[in-house]
């Protein structure tokens, strides 16, 4: 595959920026938004359902938050994961909300891959919300939420590594609740990735007083004028680091050369620092210019590495994409995912296509030199990133591969197949016109 791709705005950051915008009564424009992705369009429909004014033009979303009432339509709310982050806003506006389990990719440890909910309820409790876990009912206490101290160490599996499936969500909820609470909140050891930093930047633009002490790893948050002053704010989303990694790996797997064109290359590379470091350890060189990012074979041999995925390092979302890349490297690679520990459902599909990947007690072991090569095989992507990995594997094979479950791609990409075709891939999507 050869060519240039312009990634859409970062999907996860769009969710959190939208959630921050919903806390008060403001006019907000989000530029560079992935407006036609399934999750993004669903979130906007949910906001309209409770009275928000929504206007979409190309990649710009304009929001007017005025009179909010009612509740989110349950089937729509439960169809995606990002809807959970709208809960603090609806609570602030209406005083009560019912928080049902949300959907999204089934990568959790619950029934049928269900994701945990306990940490969201616990964060709300710590701010004084009245919570009934059995029914999902959450009510605002008399006098509103109150500032508190939250140490995110309480929500990780490994305090040394600061990792686990609750860490990211607990951080986002803690910051959103702090922004609508009276008094000062202290947030310790927050999840540091771009979906949080983008949300914090938006809250500051909206009038929240947020001080960040990087040395002590502390945020001090007050609502400031966020709840009392109407503002007109424009926020430009960063480019999506997972789309970026996807298209770079597509180039490598097909022996091609894919360049990423982005308006924010420096910030984009910073947001995927851990992923770039992993690529460098493999022997690739990262080439960066003012508007472009690409990778190429470096002076060192391209070889396998041991990769431990954790919340402050490589995104768990990157795991299936790196696993695919590792099938092409020399030697052995290992992956241990400490965030979503069961996220290896794609392995069977890659092996069916010619890979040599073995599950271990803690992760997977990949024998390099066995890239996808077997055609006329049917495989199934069980979540977004698994589907990405299997479709890219299919494009690297001289023959036909049938991938099921590609509806998951709509959660994170607009016209995934069209982009592949623009790079020279041959792909047909059936049954989803």
C-alpha positions, 0 to 999 in steps of 0.5 A: 500500500502506498499513499497518504492518509489524513487521520480523523479526530481522536475518537476517545478525545471526542467523547471526553471533550463532548462530555466536558462541553455538556457540563454547563451552558455553553456554545462549543465548536469542536473542529476536526471531529469524527462526525460520521463515526458511529459512536460520535453520531450516537453521542450527538443524537443522545445530546439532542434527545435531552435538549441540546442544539447540535449542528454538524458541518463536515468535521465541525460540531457546534453545540448549544447547551441551554435547557436540558431535561429528560433522560437518554433513550436507553437502547441508544445509550446502551449501544456504545461505551462513550455514553457513560461520560455524559452522565455527570453532565445530565446529573448537573442539569437535571439532578438525577440520572439512571446509569445503565451498563453501556455497550461498545467493544466486548473486551471486559471481564464480565458476562459476554465481555461486559465492561465494569461499572463499579468505579463510576458509581464509586467516584460519584459516591465520593463526591456525595452523589446518592447512588443505588447500584442495583437500579443504577439510579444517581441523584444529586445531593442537597447542595450539589456535589462537593469537592473531595480528594481522589487518589487514582491509585485506588482504581488500579490493579498494579500501583507500581505500574499504574495500570488496569481496566478501571484507571482511565474511566475513573480518572475521567469521571473524577475530573468531570465531577470535580468540575461541577462540584463546590469547593476544591477537588484534588486528583492524584495520579491521573491517567495521563493520555490525550483523551484526558489532557484534551478534556482538561484543556476544554474545561479550562477554556470553559472556565474551570480553574485547573492547576496541574502540578506535574512533579507531584502528579496532582490536579487541583480543580474548582468549577470556577466560572464554568457553571456561572458564565456562558462562553463561546469556545472552539476546540480542535481535536488532535488526530487519532493516534490509533488510526495513525498506527493502523495506516502505518502498519498497513504500509509495512504489512504490504511492503508499501509506504504510507504517510500520515498527513496531519495538522498537528504532527508534533502533538500527534507523535507526542500522544503516541510516544509509547507506540513510537518507542515500541516501533523504534525498539523493533528497528523502525525509524520514525520520520517526522516533518511539519505535516507528515509522519511515516516509518521506515526500516532503520539501520538495525535489523527489524526484530521482535520485542517484548511488549508490556501494555499498560495504562501509562504506556502503549494503548491497549487498543494498539495491541492487536495491531502490534501483534499483526506487525510482529508476525512479520518481524524476525525472532520472537515477540511477546505481548502482555496486556495489563489493561484488558487482560482477555483482549486476545480474541483475534489470535485464532483469526491471525493463526488461521491466516498463517500466523504462529501465535501461542497464548501463554498464562500472561499473554501471547508469544508470536513467532516472527517470520509467519505473516498472514499468507493463507487465502480463502479463509473466513475469520471473525473480528470480535471488536473494533481493533480485532477487526482492524487487525484481521482486515489488514492481515487479509490485505497482505495476502495474495488471495481472498480473505472473508472477515466477519464482524466488520461492523465494529469498524464503524465505531472507530473509522469512517469509510475504512474500506475506502481508505484501504482502496485509496492506498491500493488495497482490494476490498469489498464490504458486503451487506452493510450498504 
